[in-house]
Amino acid sequence: MSPAVSLLCLPCAGASATMYLRWRRRLEPWLRIVPVELPGRGVRMDEPHAADVEALAARLVDEHAADMAGPYALFGHSMGALIAYHMAVRAGEQGRPSPRLLIVSGSPAPAHRDPSRFDGMDNDQALVADLRKQGGTPEAVLGSRGLRRFALDTLAADYAMCRAYRHTPRARLALPLLVLAGRDDDIAPSAIAAWREETDAEARQVWFDGGHFFVKHREEEVLALVDQSLRPYAGLTRYGFAAALA
């Protein structure tokens, strides 16, 4: 079965594209998982970290033009949701194909982000405390001197970019949004609900048990929803290609 839809996946602050690699094994082959690597980590470790969300999104749209030429969707968790949103905006502004679906996870709507959330996050002690609070980083990483240094440097750079972000009102998107959130996350429900202001199409909210990293701790449920939500854009029924059942 050839891939019918590409899903470009944007990582959260401090993470790399590898956070999505296991999705390739967990999801069916009709869905092509494209982990999007950001500068300063993974295979792009030698590049400087990005400092501006919108400039980064514009760059990624250019770099992934081939992935965005056919049917595709965008998924982003936390900071990745903000980048994915701006990739969708950029694609529309440039007259490129728009995603069939934008899936935003664990993130307030762009106009409801609070830069003060990142105040004081400029030293190792504060960053480690925040990582432990969010619950998405293995203790093995924090306990390894080399891995810890890399993780904290990457997180500090990403937080600086998020702190500098200021939302500029744009025309509403003309595509559906799927908004995922954790019931125990610190993000205000009103800031999650505000994603509906960013599109003229449907904006559906789905809540999961867990905190900020419900996407990791409730992975099976999240992936089932991703599968269910993208099947219609691939010409699939619940059980496979619709054409195969005709």
Rosetta blueprint (number, residue, H / E / L):
1 M L
2 S L
3 P L
4 A L
5 V E
6 S E
7 L E
8 L E
9 C E
10 L E
11 P L
12 C L
13 A L
14 G L
15 A L
16 S L
17 A H
18 T H
19 M H
20 Y H
21 L H
22 R H
23 W H
24 R H
25 R H
26 R H
27 L L
28 E L
29 P L
30 W L
31 L E
32 R E
33 I E
34 V E
35 P E
36 V L
37 E L
38 L L
39 P L
40 G L
41 R L
42 G H
43 V H
44 R H
45 M L
46 D L
47 E L
48 P L
49 H L
50 A L
51 A L
52 D L
53 V H
54 E H
55 A H
56 L H
57 A H
58 A H
59 R H
60 L H
61 V H
62 D H
63 E H
64 H L
65 A L
66 A L
67 D L
68 M L
69 A L
70 G L
71 P L
72 Y E
73 A E
74 L E
75 F E
76 G E
77 H E
78 S L
79 M H
80 G H
81 A H
82 L H
83 I H
84 A H
85 Y H
86 H H
87 M H
88 A H
89 V H
90 R H
91 A H
92 G H
93 E H
94 Q L
95 G L
96 R L
97 P L
98 S L
99 P L
100 R L
101 L L
102 L E
103 I E
104 V E
105 S E
106 G L
107 S L
108 P L
109 A L
110 P H
111 A H
112 H H
113 R L
114 D L
115 P H
116 S H
117 R H
118 F H
119 D L
120 G L
121 M L
122 D L
123 N L
124 D H
125 Q H
126 A H
127 L H
128 V H
129 A H
130 D H
131 L H
132 R H
133 K H
134 Q H
135 G L
136 G L
137 T L
138 P L
139 E H
140 A H
141 V H
142 L H
143 G L
144 S L
145 R H
146 G H
147 L H
148 R H
149 R H
150 F H
151 A H
152 L H
153 D H
154 T H
155 L H
156 A H
157 A H
158 D H
159 Y H
160 A H
161 M H
162 C H
163 R H
164 A H
165 Y L
166 R L
167 H L
168 T L
169 P L
170 R L
171 A L
172 R L
173 L E
174 A L
175 L L
176 P L
177 L E
178 L E
179 V E
180 L E
181 A E
182 G E
183 R L
184 D L
185 D L
186 D L
187 I L
188 A L
189 P H
190 S H
191 A H
192 I H
193 A H
194 A H
195 W H
196 R H
197 E H
198 E H
199 T E
200 D L
201 A L
202 E L
203 A E
204 R E
205 Q E
206 V E
207 W E
208 F E
209 D L
210 G L
211 G L
212 H L
213 F L
214 F H
215 V H
216 K H
217 H H
218 R L
219 E H
220 E H
221 E H
222 V H
223 L H
224 A H
225 L H
226 V H
227 D H
228 Q H
229 S H
230 L H
231 R H
232 P H
233 Y H
234 A H
235 G L
236 L E
237 T E
238 R L
239 Y L
240 G E
241 F E
242 A H
243 A H
244 A H
245 L H
246 A L
